[in-house]
Amino acid sequence: MVLQAVADPIRWAVLATLAQSPRCVCRLQDQIPIAGNLLSYHLKVLREAGLVTTSRRGRWVDYALAHDAPERMRAALPGAQVAVSA
């Protein structure tokens, strides 16, 4: 499941962005210029793979890289250089 999640360039960009700091969807959308419904889909795939976490702040949902995401990606990609880190 991890390999499928990281194989998409949009999802990889989301992971790289979240590795810098947690962000709300509105900030992610500013940095990853795709339609809102597509961004929601990609975030759902990353959540289901356990690579991102969510927290609610009022009506906003903040996304963050899961604390074990870099290790899980390294384990799924043995020998590869995984540049996403928390």
C-alpha positions, 0 to 999 in steps of 0.5 A: 500500500505504501508503494502505491501511495508514494508512486504518484507525483502529486502524492509525493509532492504532498508528502514533501510539502508536509515534511517541511511542516503541517498544513491545512488544505488551503495552504496545500492547495496554494502549493500544489495547484490541482483541483480541490476534489483531486487534492482531497482524493490524494490526501485520502489515499495518503491517510489510508496508507498511514503516511499522513495524519489529520487534526481538526482546528475549528472548521479547518483540517490540518494534515501532517506527515505521520511520525513513522512515514519516513521509516515506512517509506524506506522499508518499502523502498529498500536501497532507495534514497528517501528524501522525505523526512520529519 
